[in-house]
Amino acid sequence: MKNVLVIYYTQSGQLESIAKNIAKPFLNSDEINITFYEIQLEKPFPFPWNKDSFFDAFPESFLQIPTALKPVPEEILNTKFDLVLFHYQVWYLSPSIPINSFLKSDDAKKLLNNTPVITISGSRNMWIMAQEKVKVLLKEANANLVGNVALVDRVGNLISVITIVEWMFSGVKKKYLGIFPLPGVSEKDIQESSQFGEIMLDSFNNNNLADLQPKLVNAGAVKISSYLVTVDKTANKIFDKWSNIIYKNQKNRKQLLKVFNVYLFLAIWLISPIVYILHLITYPLKLKSIKKETQYYQGV
């Protein structure tokens, strides 16, 4: 009997749904014992969010400053797992605070040590640099990253900003104003994610996880937008400056967060369209580097 651990953190329930669908093939196997573990915080973040709490999470999210977690149950800690399916979401271009806190914990280092790990993210659209940060944390935990699946909201960048924010602040997944598409990863993509679980299970049963990622990529598990990669990298540099300024000036934190809020609004609605136009103009000149970059980010 092989042991598989499914780890996730969720507020809206979306990532739990993804985790359960990807795990379906494993659950149907008589030769696998599968355990689900939901990361729990000592002081949970609110959901739905309000505006103040949403922006207040920015500095610690981006700077990857951990918060206190409830301990992992001893039964899980004392089990040697043969594979970990690690599900996470992105907050401010970094792994969410609960996910970051877990990966930096002693419990994670014990669980993930010398263990194959497959990362599965559910995000609005920009996950590239967050995945790079997760890679670093997994390496520090001596985990063996063997696969990655990136599920995203497929609607346009600016439309998804409107729908996701409405969802986060209302707590209800609905068509905003009755005309916008549903926010988040589509229900179709969530249901069909079990196909990735089939691929994982096949490689796992055949002891061939080293060749797993190309199979996942061929099945459409990781799609790269060169435009969003550019935005992600650029925004990371800007967020680095903002997060440090705010975090190091606690006395003026509320005022600085309000200024950051205004900046973010302008960056999304004024600067990002300009960046997109420039990207289209320069795209033919960067085909070689884009191809190389795509191959890298589709890998592990």
C-alpha positions as CSV (number, residue, x, y, z in Angstrom):
1,M,0.0,0.0,0.0
2,K,1.3,3.4,-1.0
3,N,0.6,6.6,0.9
4,V,-0.4,9.9,-0.9
5,L,-0.9,13.2,0.9
6,V,-3.1,15.9,-0.5
7,I,-2.3,19.3,1.0
8,Y,-4.3,22.5,0.3
9,Y,-5.5,25.8,1.8
10,T,-8.8,27.3,0.8
11,Q,-11.1,30.2,1.6
12,S,-13.7,30.1,-1.1
13,G,-13.6,26.3,-1.6
14,Q,-12.2,26.5,-5.1
15,L,-8.9,24.9,-4.3
16,E,-10.5,22.1,-2.2
17,S,-12.7,21.3,-5.3
18,I,-9.6,21.2,-7.5
19,A,-7.8,19.0,-5.0
20,K,-10.6,16.5,-4.8
21,N,-11.0,16.3,-8.6
22,I,-7.3,15.8,-9.2
23,A,-7.3,13.1,-6.5
24,K,-10.2,11.1,-7.9
25,P,-8.1,8.6,-9.8
26,F,-6.0,8.0,-6.6
27,L,-9.2,7.5,-4.6
28,N,-10.4,4.9,-7.0
29,S,-7.2,2.8,-6.6
30,D,-7.2,0.0,-4.1
31,E,-3.5,0.1,-3.8
32,I,-3.2,3.7,-2.6
33,N,-4.1,5.2,0.8
34,I,-4.8,8.9,0.3
35,T,-4.9,11.5,3.1
36,F,-6.3,15.0,2.8
37,Y,-4.8,17.8,4.9
38,E,-6.2,21.4,4.9
39,I,-3.7,24.0,6.3
40,Q,-5.3,25.8,9.2
41,L,-4.3,29.2,10.7
42,E,-4.3,30.1,14.4
43,K,-5.9,33.4,13.3
44,P,-7.8,32.8,10.0
45,F,-8.0,35.5,7.3
46,P,-11.5,36.8,6.7
47,F,-13.7,35.6,3.8
48,P,-15.2,37.5,2.2
49,W,-12.5,40.1,2.5
50,N,-13.1,43.7,3.2
51,K,-11.0,46.4,1.5
52,D,-8.8,47.2,4.5
53,S,-8.0,43.5,5.3
54,F,-7.4,42.7,1.6
55,F,-4.7,45.4,1.2
56,D,-3.3,44.9,4.7
57,A,-2.3,41.4,3.6
58,F,0.0,42.8,0.8
59,P,3.3,43.4,2.5
60,E,3.5,40.1,4.4
61,S,2.2,38.2,1.4
62,F,4.8,39.5,-1.0
63,L,7.7,39.5,1.5
64,Q,6.7,35.9,2.4
65,I,6.5,36.6,6.1
66,P,4.9,33.5,7.8
67,T,2.1,33.5,10.3
68,A,1.2,31.0,13.1
69,L,-0.5,27.8,11.9
70,K,-2.3,25.1,13.8
71,P,0.0,22.0,14.0
72,V,-0.3,19.1,11.6
73,P,-2.0,16.1,13.2
74,E,0.5,13.6,14.6
75,E,-1.0,10.8,12.6
76,I,-0.1,12.6,9.4
77,L,3.4,13.7,10.7
78,N,4.3,10.2,11.6
79,T,3.3,8.7,8.2
80,K,5.9,8.3,5.5
81,F,4.2,9.5,2.3
82,D,5.3,8.3,-1.2
83,L,3.9,11.3,-3.0
84,V,2.5,14.8,-2.0
85,L,0.0,16.7,-4.1
86,F,0.5,20.3,-3.0
87,H,-2.2,22.8,-3.9
88,Y,-1.7,26.5,-3.5
89,Q,-3.1,29.9,-4.5
90,V,-1.3,33.2,-5.3
91,W,-1.6,36.3,-3.2
92,Y,0.1,39.4,-4.5
93,L,2.3,37.4,-6.9
94,S,3.6,35.2,-4.1
95,P,2.4,32.0,-2.6
96,S,-0.4,32.9,-0.1
97,I,0.5,33.6,3.5
98,P,-0.9,30.2,4.7
99,I,1.0,28.3,2.0
100,N,4.2,30.2,2.6
101,S,3.9,29.7,6.4
102,F,3.4,26.0,5.9
103,L,6.4,25.5,3.6
104,K,8.6,27.4,6.1
105,S,7.4,25.3,9.1
106,D,9.2,22.4,10.7
107,D,6.2,20.2,10.0
108,A,6.5,20.8,6.3
109,K,10.2,20.0,6.4
110,K,9.5,16.7,8.1
111,L,6.6,15.8,5.7
112,L,8.3,16.8,2.5
113,N,11.8,15.7,3.2
114,N,13.1,13.5,0.4
115,T,9.5,13.2,-1.0
116,P,8.2,13.6,-4.5
117,V,5.9,16.6,-4.7
118,I,3.5,17.8,-7.5
119,T,2.4,21.4,-7.2
120,I,-1.1,22.4,-8.3
121,S,-2.0,26.1,-8.3
122,G,-5.4,27.8,-8.8
123,S,-4.9,31.5,-9.6
124,R,-6.4,34.4,-11.5
125,N,-3.7,34.3,-14.2
126,M,-0.2,35.3,-12.9
127,W,1.4,32.3,-11.2
128,I,4.9,32.1,-12.8
129,M,6.9,34.0,-10.2
130,A,4.9,32.6,-7.3
131,Q,5.9,29.1,-8.6
132,E,9.5,30.1,-8.7
133,K,9.2,31.1,-5.0
134,V,7.5,27.8,-4.2
135,K,10.4,26.0,-5.9
136,V,12.9,27.7,-3.6
137,L,10.9,26.7,-0.5
138,L,10.5,23.1,-1.6
139,K,14.2,22.9,-2.2
140,E,14.8,24.2,1.3
141,A,12.5,21.5,2.6
142,N,14.5,18.9,0.7
143,A,11.5,18.0,-1.4
144,N,11.7,16.6,-4.9
145,L,9.5,18.6,-7.3
146,V,8.4,16.2,-10.0
147,G,5.4,18.0,-11.6
148,N,3.3,21.1,-11.8
149,V,-0.2,22.0,-12.9
150,A,-1.4,25.6,-13.2
151,L,-5.1,26.2,-13.4
152,V,-6.2,29.8,-14.2
153,D,-9.1,32.0,-14.9
154,R,-9.3,31.9,-18.7
155,V,-11.1,35.3,-19.2
156,G,-9.1,38.4,-20.2
157,N,-6.8,40.1,-17.7
158,L,-8.9,43.2,-17.0
159,I,-12.2,41.4,-17.0
160,S,-10.9,38.9,-14.4
161,V,-9.7,41.8,-12.2
162,I,-13.4,42.9,-11.9
163,T,-14.9,39.5,-11.4
164,I,-12.3,38.2,-8.9
165,V,-12.4,41.3,-6.7
166,E,-16.2,41.1,-6.6
167,W,-16.0,37.5,-5.6
168,M,-13.4,38.2,-2.9
169,F,-15.4,41.1,-1.4
170,S,-18.8,39.4,-1.6
171,G,-17.9,35.8,-0.9
172,V,-20.4,34.7,-3.6
173,K,-19.3,33.2,-6.9
174,K,-21.7,34.7,-9.3
175,K,-21.9,36.6,-12.6
176,Y,-21.3,40.2,-11.6
177,L,-24.2,42.4,-12.7
178,G,-25.5,39.4,-14.5
179,I,-23.3,40.0,-17.5
180,F,-19.7,39.3,-16.5
181,P,-18.4,35.7,-16.6
182,L,-18.1,33.6,-13.5
183,P,-14.9,34.4,-11.5
184,G,-12.0,32.0,-10.9
185,V,-11.1,28.7,-12.5
186,S,-14.0,27.5,-14.6
187,E,-16.1,24.6,-13.3
188,K,-15.3,22.8,-16.6
189,D,-11.6,23.1,-16.0
190,I,-12.0,22.0,-12.3
191,Q,-14.0,18.9,-13.3
192,E,-11.7,18.0,-16.1
193,S,-8.6,18.4,-13.9
194,S,-9.1,14.7,-13.0
195,Q,-7.4,13.9,-16.3
196,F,-4.2,15.3,-14.8
197,G,-4.7,13.0,-11.8
198,E,-4.9,10.1,-14.2
199,I,-1.5,11.0,-15.7
200,M,0.0,11.5,-12.2
201,L,-1.4,8.1,-11.1
202,D,0.0,6.3,-14.1
203,S,3.5,7.7,-13.7
204,F,3.3,7.0,-9.9
205,N,2.2,3.4,-10.4
206,N,5.0,2.9,-12.9
207,N,7.6,4.5,-10.7
208,N,8.3,7.0,-13.5
209,L,7.7,10.4,-12.0
210,A,10.9,11.7,-13.6
211,D,9.0,11.8,-16.9
212,L,5.7,13.2,-15.5
213,Q,6.0,16.9,-16.4
214,P,6.2,16.5,-20.2
215,K,3.1,14.4,-20.1
216,L,1.2,17.0,-18.0
217,V,2.3,19.7,-20.4
218,N,1.1,17.8,-23.4
219,A,-2.3,17.4,-21.7
220,G,-2.5,21.2,-21.3
221,A,-1.7,21.4,-17.6
222,V,0.6,24.4,-18.0
223,K,-0.1,27.2,-20.5
224,I,2.2,30.2,-20.7
225,S,1.3,33.7,-21.7
226,S,4.5,35.6,-22.6
227,Y,2.7,38.9,-21.9
228,L,1.7,37.8,-18.4
229,V,5.2,36.6,-17.7
230,T,6.5,40.1,-18.5
231,V,3.9,41.7,-16.3
232,D,4.6,39.3,-13.5
233,K,8.3,39.9,-13.5
234,T,7.9,43.7,-13.8
235,A,5.2,43.8,-11.1
236,N,7.5,41.7,-8.8
237,K,10.2,44.4,-9.0
238,I,7.6,47.1,-8.2
239,F,5.9,45.2,-5.4
240,D,9.3,44.5,-3.8
241,K,9.8,48.3,-3.4
242,W,6.3,48.9,-2.2
243,S,6.1,46.0,0.3
244,N,9.5,47.0,1.9
245,I,8.5,50.6,2.2
246,I,5.2,49.7,3.9
247,Y,6.5,47.0,6.1
248,K,9.4,49.1,7.4
249,N,7.1,52.1,8.2
250,Q,4.5,50.5,10.4
251,K,3.5,53.9,11.9
252,N,2.4,55.1,8.5
253,R,1.2,51.6,7.3
254,K,-2.5,52.5,6.8
255,Q,-1.7,55.7,4.9
256,L,0.9,54.0,2.7
257,L,-1.5,51.1,2.0
258,K,-4.1,53.7,0.7
259,V,-1.5,55.2,-1.6
260,F,-0.5,51.7,-2.8
261,N,-4.2,51.0,-3.5
262,V,-4.4,54.0,-5.7
263,Y,-1.1,53.1,-7.4
264,L,-2.4,49.5,-8.0
265,F,-5.6,50.8,-9.6
266,L,-3.6,53.1,-12.0
267,A,-1.2,50.3,-12.8
268,I,-3.9,47.8,-13.7
269,W,-6.1,50.2,-15.7
270,L,-3.6,52.6,-17.3
271,I,-0.2,51.0,-17.3
272,S,-1.0,47.4,-18.1
273,P,-2.8,48.2,-21.4
274,I,0.3,50.2,-22.5
275,V,2.5,47.3,-21.6
276,Y,0.3,45.0,-23.6
277,I,0.5,47.2,-26.7
278,L,4.3,47.4,-26.4
279,H,4.5,43.6,-25.9
280,L,2.6,43.1,-29.2
281,I,4.9,45.5,-31.1
282,T,8.1,43.8,-29.8
283,Y,6.8,40.2,-29.9
284,P,8.3,39.3,-33.3
285,L,11.7,40.5,-32.1
286,K,11.6,38.3,-29.0
287,L,10.4,35.0,-30.4
288,K,13.5,33.0,-29.6
289,S,13.8,34.2,-26.0
290,I,10.0,33.7,-25.5
291,K,10.3,30.1,-26.7
292,K,13.2,29.4,-24.4
293,E,11.3,31.1,-21.5
294,T,8.1,29.1,-22.2
295,Q,10.0,25.8,-22.1
296,Y,11.6,26.7,-18.8
297,Y,8.4,27.8,-17.1
298,Q,6.5,24.7,-18.3
299,G,9.1,22.5,-16.7
300,V,9.9,21.8,-13.1
